[in-house]
Amino acid sequence: MKLLIDNYDSFTYNLYQQVGALAPDIQVYKNDEIDCSMIAKMNPSHIFISPGPGSPKDAGISLKLVQKFTGKIPILGICMGIEVIAAAFGAKIIHAEKLMHGKTSLIQQTMNDPLFDNCPPNFKAARYHSLVIDPQTLPPFFYVTAKASDNSIMSISNAQQKIFGVQFHPESIMTSKTIGNQIIRNFLKIK
């Protein structure tokens, strides 16, 4: 079973449909209707942290689940989800220099990452965010695996600990469906 944490975002069910097309055993819970003990009992094979409004402090259980399940269950955070992951490990989340609501950017891989297997090194993807990870505060626990042309961090990972985050939206219609699906497929292969 795959678990999708809904951070009260309109994109959650786009992500649900995308993941469900590849792995139909997915369940959605709002970030304030589940706790870590319930998640442990559910024993999901993968956890997705959805986009959402606000900042990581508004993400309910998301911060705690990152701290509890990193290294035990593969976790993928999308948009606010990447911010939650970074914040859970002490990074600061700051206002972006430019708002990126409903805009596409060129995403450039900075190193190999299993999340991007069979994806081109550069691709266009949708961005919907006003916050970014402060790169000066990202702990060395993470690798920056992709950046945008404005140098914003677009992807972080620690593959050994099975934790990944993307700032862009693989589930958006403005991101190539082929690339978005490949990213989700790659994440689902991580055990």
C-alpha atoms as one frame of an Amber mdcrd trajectory, in Angstrom:
protein
   0.000   0.000   0.000   1.173   3.506  -0.871   0.313   6.413   1.439  -0.330
   9.945   0.187  -0.411  12.703   2.805  -2.765  15.469   1.651  -1.558  18.895
   2.747  -4.891  20.436   1.726  -3.788  21.165  -1.822  -5.716  21.175  -5.079
  -2.944  19.103  -6.704  -3.297  16.194  -4.277  -5.820  14.314  -6.374  -3.851
  14.906  -9.573  -0.977  13.175  -7.780  -3.366  10.481  -6.523  -4.482   9.764
 -10.104  -0.920   9.725 -11.410   0.317   7.338  -8.727  -2.884   5.273  -8.879
  -2.418   4.666 -12.603   0.960   3.091 -11.815   0.159   1.524  -8.428  -3.574
   1.292  -7.663  -3.111   0.454  -3.976  -2.883   4.061  -2.750  -4.636   5.645
   0.226  -4.983   9.369   0.958  -5.099  10.929   4.422  -5.242  14.609   5.299
  -2.249  15.797   7.304  -4.346  16.190  10.456  -6.303  12.913  10.382  -3.428
  10.470  10.797  -0.484  10.064  13.156   2.811   8.178  13.105   1.467   5.200
  15.064  -1.343   4.776  12.518   1.176   4.993   9.685   3.371   2.358  11.361
   0.371   0.006  11.649  -0.538   0.593   7.992   3.041  -0.313   7.025   3.016
   1.495   3.657   5.624   0.547   1.087   6.018   4.220   0.026   4.969   7.618
   1.382   4.171  10.669  -0.751   3.974  14.128   0.849   1.757  16.327  -1.288
   2.071  19.976  -2.184   0.188  22.419  -0.002  -0.374  26.060   0.858   1.748
  27.786   3.455   5.018  26.532   4.854   6.220  23.274   6.430   4.841  24.333
   9.820   1.369  24.112   8.217   1.901  20.510   7.067   0.450  18.674  10.077
   1.960  15.209  10.570   4.324  15.608   7.592   7.340  16.886   9.575   7.030
  14.160  12.207   6.622  11.373   9.669   9.799  12.469   7.868  11.696  12.341
  11.157  10.229   8.957  12.136  10.262   7.047   8.840  13.367   8.317   7.005
  15.535   5.306   6.211  12.673   2.899   6.911  10.080   3.700   4.230  10.810
   5.468   0.918   9.510   9.057   1.083   8.907  11.483  -1.799   7.960  15.085
  -1.054   6.540  17.261  -3.810   6.596  21.087  -3.714   5.808  21.835  -0.063
   6.798  18.197   0.493  10.442  18.935  -0.399  10.307  21.939   1.921   8.961
  19.714   4.720  11.778  17.208   4.174  14.481  19.892   4.210  12.969  21.632
   7.262  12.746  18.328   9.151  16.539  18.122   8.912  17.162  21.745   9.911
  17.212  23.640   6.607  15.614  27.067   6.442  12.768  27.676   4.029  12.850
  31.201   2.598  10.869  33.335   0.178  11.882  32.809  -3.427  13.255  35.816
  -5.279  10.504  35.357  -7.845   7.062  33.799  -7.395   6.651  30.732  -9.578
   2.920  30.067  -9.637   1.884  28.237 -12.786   5.170  28.723 -14.610   7.446
  26.245 -16.326  11.195  26.184 -15.856  14.062  24.234 -17.278  15.062  21.648
 -14.681  18.718  20.642 -14.900  20.013  17.516 -13.211  23.193  18.194 -11.259
  24.096  14.560 -10.589  22.783  11.044 -11.118  19.829  10.143  -8.943  17.613
   7.037  -9.098  14.596   9.364  -9.120  15.647  10.603 -12.568  16.574   7.265
 -14.196  15.505   7.304 -17.864  14.758  11.046 -17.739  16.646  13.532 -19.909
  19.324  15.585 -18.107  17.298  18.753 -18.761  13.512  18.999 -18.983  10.727
  21.524 -18.494   8.479  21.176 -15.478   5.723  23.119 -13.749   6.426  25.185
 -10.662   3.843  26.510  -8.209   5.692  27.941  -5.215   6.807  31.091  -3.463
   9.164  29.411  -0.973  12.472  27.630  -1.578  15.135  25.807   0.402  17.943
  28.097   1.553  20.915  26.276  -0.011  23.279  27.600   2.684  21.330  25.698
   5.352  20.693  22.382   3.586  22.532  19.749   5.638  25.202  17.597   3.955
  22.887  14.624   4.582  21.268  15.621   1.252  22.531  15.887  -2.287  21.129
  18.590  -4.554  20.230  16.547  -7.623  18.535  19.202  -9.781  18.311  22.976
 -10.048  16.269  25.414 -12.095  17.820  27.932 -14.457  17.355  30.553 -11.678
  19.605  28.323  -9.493  16.767  27.356  -7.114  17.020  23.850  -5.687  14.574
  21.641  -7.577  15.461  18.224  -6.176  17.218  16.768  -3.151  17.858  13.199
  -2.152  19.605  10.762   0.076  19.128   7.528  -1.860  20.696   5.385   0.891
  18.075   6.680   3.328  15.338   6.440   0.645  14.263  10.076   0.933  13.634
  12.318  -2.066  12.049  15.678  -2.758  11.165  17.725  -5.828  10.130  21.380
  -5.810   8.446  21.100  -9.215   5.200  19.244  -9.923   5.561  15.912 -11.783
   1.746  15.554 -11.680   1.028  18.871 -13.429  -0.279  19.058 -16.985   2.529
  21.573 -17.577   5.146  18.876 -16.913   5.605  16.274 -19.631   3.421  13.304
 -18.701   6.208  10.973 -19.830   8.733  12.598 -17.488   6.295  13.009 -14.596
   5.246   9.367 -14.808   8.868   8.223 -15.083   9.783  10.065 -11.877   6.878
   8.432 -10.019   7.709   5.024 -11.538  11.343   5.409 -10.455  10.292   6.269
  -6.912   7.994   3.245  -6.752  10.968   0.989  -7.662  12.854   2.082  -4.537
  12.555  -0.523  -1.781
